[in-house]
Amino acid sequence: MNYIRTYNSFKESIEIDLNTQNLSDLLESLTIFEDSLLSSIKAEKEDIVNIFDNIKNYKGKVDIDNLSEDSNFMEALSKLGLRKSNIQNTSDFETFLGKPLKFMSIFKIQDNDLMNPTYILIQSYNDSRNEWDEIRLYKVNDDIKKFYDKLSSKTIEIIDNNTKDSYIYITSNSGNDWELKNLNDETDIFKRYLQNPDLENMASKKDITVNII
């Protein structure tokens, strides 16, 4: 199988010294890229025309919004025992993704939206051309929850360089709020919940390093 592989996996272990670097450097380092997102579900690219034959009748670029409303596409899904979900646009919610992405899950007709989709349709925004790229179809080979977790969840380790103590924090809302993983580690400074201003304030008072896990 030709799985998508991430070329920037080194970013997963990057180290940020908040005493010499800005918080924006940390947030920028948390950015993920599309190939990493697809790799999380072991996405396998499929020929969209071979799967959904009616697409070849489109003239010009196929837009995911138009495709979602196309009766021929819905008929093609039905014949294959499949159905579509609503389109989701990452511009509508906060994520770690480096550029906007629209995607639509394709389920077996008898499955509900809490189950794993069979396919996912993706259309990414091309900043250099100022337009949306062609739609791509991928077979989903792993838990789709990993896809959503990758979009907005991250884990960091904050190290107090003076004491060598470390504190693991997790975010599930794209870095707006951070929660201490082990509540027994909580101190007056390394509190259960931190927000980005707390990190900046902490860096101004303590010698700390942040590892992105």
C-alpha positions as semicolon CSV with decimal commas, in nm:
position;residue;x (nm);y (nm);z (nm)
1;M;0,000;0,000;0,000
2;N;0,122;0,349;-0,088
3;Y;0,065;0,533;0,239
4;I;0,115;0,906;0,275
5;R;0,437;0,983;0,458
6;T;0,520;1,304;0,641
7;Y;0,833;1,489;0,536
8;N;0,836;1,711;0,845
9;S;0,808;1,453;1,123
10;F;1,111;1,614;1,287
11;K;0,876;1,890;1,400
12;E;0,719;1,645;1,645
13;S;1,027;1,662;1,870
14;I;1,125;2,026;1,833
15;E;1,259;2,213;2,136
16;I;1,173;2,576;2,213
17;D;1,355;2,792;2,466
18;L;1,092;3,046;2,568
19;N;1,355;3,262;2,735
20;T;1,517;3,338;2,399
21;Q;1,229;3,269;2,160
22;N;0,881;3,417;2,142
23;L;0,560;3,232;2,212
24;S;0,482;3,277;1,844
25;D;0,782;3,053;1,769
26;L;0,624;2,781;1,981
27;L;0,284;2,818;1,819
28;E;0,441;2,816;1,472
29;S;0,627;2,497;1,561
30;L;0,297;2,334;1,655
31;T;0,176;2,376;1,296
32;I;0,102;2,050;1,116
33;F;0,099;1,982;0,745
34;E;-0,146;1,792;0,531
35;D;0,075;1,489;0,474
36;S;0,114;1,444;0,849
37;L;-0,263;1,467;0,888
38;L;-0,322;1,200;0,624
39;S;-0,050;0,982;0,767
40;S;-0,237;0,973;1,100
41;I;-0,514;0,767;0,937
42;K;-0,281;0,575;0,702
43;A;-0,462;0,741;0,412
44;E;-0,432;0,557;0,082
45;K;-0,493;0,766;-0,229
46;E;-0,758;0,636;-0,467
47;D;-0,847;0,730;-0,824
48;I;-1,162;0,936;-0,770
49;V;-1,278;0,890;-1,130
50;N;-1,250;0,511;-1,104
51;I;-1,448;0,505;-0,780
52;F;-1,710;0,763;-0,879
53;D;-1,742;0,736;-1,255
54;N;-1,972;1,036;-1,297
55;I;-1,697;1,282;-1,198
56;K;-1,534;1,243;-1,539
57;N;-1,837;1,421;-1,687
58;Y;-1,750;1,742;-1,504
59;K;-1,591;2,017;-1,709
60;G;-1,307;2,199;-1,538
61;K;-1,213;2,166;-1,173
62;V;-1,446;1,975;-0,942
63;D;-1,523;2,171;-0,628
64;I;-1,615;1,973;-0,317
65;D;-1,906;2,206;-0,237
66;N;-2,063;2,157;-0,578
67;L;-1,995;1,784;-0,574
68;S;-2,168;1,748;-0,238
69;E;-2,492;1,886;-0,386
70;D;-2,472;1,697;-0,716
71;S;-2,753;1,444;-0,763
72;N;-2,542;1,223;-0,991
73;F;-2,275;1,199;-0,723
74;M;-2,530;1,103;-0,459
75;E;-2,672;0,840;-0,694
76;A;-2,321;0,703;-0,752
77;L;-2,272;0,680;-0,375
78;S;-2,603;0,502;-0,330
79;K;-2,517;0,242;-0,594
80;L;-2,198;0,163;-0,403
81;G;-2,383;0,140;-0,072
82;L;-2,224;0,462;0,050
83;R;-2,335;0,801;0,177
84;K;-2,167;1,135;0,241
85;S;-2,130;1,349;0,550
86;N;-2,149;1,726;0,566
87;I;-1,848;1,921;0,442
88;Q;-1,614;2,052;0,710
89;N;-1,389;2,352;0,650
90;T;-1,093;2,401;0,884
91;S;-1,130;2,778;0,838
92;D;-1,447;2,752;1,046
93;F;-1,266;2,631;1,358
94;E;-0,920;2,663;1,513
95;T;-0,666;2,399;1,417
96;F;-0,289;2,353;1,395
97;L;-0,315;2,306;1,019
98;G;-0,086;2,526;0,811
99;K;-0,344;2,604;0,541
100;P;-0,724;2,577;0,497
101;L;-0,869;2,239;0,414
102;K;-1,218;2,122;0,320
103;F;-1,306;1,759;0,371
104;M;-1,605;1,526;0,351
105;S;-1,627;1,174;0,493
106;I;-1,784;0,890;0,294
107;F;-1,953;0,622;0,505
108;K;-2,114;0,288;0,437
109;I;-2,483;0,362;0,410
110;Q;-2,568;0,162;0,723
111;D;-2,299;0,329;0,939
112;N;-2,356;0,636;1,153
113;D;-2,126;0,938;1,172
114;L;-1,959;0,808;1,489
115;M;-1,818;0,512;1,300
116;N;-1,508;0,509;1,083
117;P;-1,561;0,634;0,726
118;T;-1,458;0,426;0,427
119;Y;-1,319;0,724;0,236
120;I;-1,242;1,089;0,290
121;L;-1,260;1,355;0,017
122;I;-1,015;1,642;0,063
123;Q;-0,965;1,976;-0,107
124;S;-0,682;2,200;0,011
125;Y;-0,623;2,569;-0,048
126;N;-0,325;2,669;-0,259
127;D;-0,185;2,996;-0,122
128;S;0,051;3,053;-0,414
129;R;-0,231;3,033;-0,669
130;N;-0,496;3,182;-0,442
131;E;-0,743;2,904;-0,520
132;W;-0,858;2,560;-0,413
133;D;-0,671;2,260;-0,553
134;E;-0,832;1,957;-0,714
135;I;-1,034;1,721;-0,497
136;R;-0,852;1,408;-0,383
137;L;-0,999;1,084;-0,253
138;Y;-0,836;0,870;0,017
139;K;-0,925;0,537;0,168
140;V;-0,924;0,558;0,549
141;N;-0,716;0,277;0,703
142;D;-0,704;0,390;1,067
143;D;-0,922;0,550;1,333
144;I;-1,059;0,882;1,202
145;K;-1,035;1,016;1,559
146;K;-0,660;1,040;1,502
147;F;-0,733;1,276;1,213
148;Y;-0,933;1,510;1,435
149;D;-0,687;1,481;1,723
150;K;-0,405;1,575;1,490
151;L;-0,595;1,888;1,384
152;S;-0,637;2,041;1,728
153;S;-0,457;1,834;1,996
154;K;-0,093;1,858;2,103
155;T;0,123;1,756;2,397
156;I;0,414;1,962;2,527
157;E;0,669;1,906;2,802
158;I;0,770;2,216;2,999
159;I;1,107;2,175;3,171
160;D;1,218;2,393;3,459
161;N;1,588;2,421;3,374
162;N;1,680;2,510;3,732
163;T;1,518;2,214;3,906
164;K;1,511;1,980;3,602
165;D;1,148;1,902;3,685
166;S;0,921;1,848;3,386
167;Y;0,548;1,905;3,341
168;I;0,336;1,751;3,066
169;Y;0,056;1,967;2,927
170;I;-0,209;1,873;2,672
171;T;-0,428;2,093;2,455
172;S;-0,741;1,986;2,270
173;N;-0,839;2,329;2,138
174;S;-0,544;2,424;1,918
175;G;-0,324;2,567;2,191
176;N;-0,560;2,817;2,350
177;D;-0,570;2,626;2,678
178;W;-0,328;2,373;2,824
179;E;-0,411;2,117;3,093
180;L;-0,157;1,946;3,317
181;K;-0,162;1,572;3,250
182;N;-0,057;1,461;3,598
183;L;-0,247;1,670;3,852
184;N;-0,008;1,559;4,128
185;D;0,261;1,771;3,961
186;E;0,065;2,095;4,005
187;T;0,248;2,384;4,173
188;D;0,178;2,754;4,224
189;I;0,355;2,825;3,896
190;F;0,287;2,509;3,697
191;K;-0,088;2,515;3,746
192;R;-0,350;2,267;3,631
193;Y;-0,461;2,502;3,351
194;L;-0,242;2,739;3,152
195;Q;-0,323;2,980;2,873
196;N;-0,076;3,137;2,633
197;P;-0,034;3,456;2,845
198;D;0,051;3,228;3,140
199;L;0,329;3,069;2,934
200;E;0,467;3,411;2,841
201;N;0,455;3,523;3,203
202;M;0,622;3,201;3,315
203;A;0,903;3,248;3,064
204;S;0,969;3,599;3,196
205;K;1,019;3,466;3,549
206;K;1,171;3,120;3,506
207;D;1,431;2,948;3,292
208;I;1,218;2,702;3,098
209;T;1,234;2,492;2,783
210;V;0,939;2,350;2,593
211;N;0,955;2,019;2,406
212;I;0,681;1,935;2,159
213;I;0,602;1,568;2,207
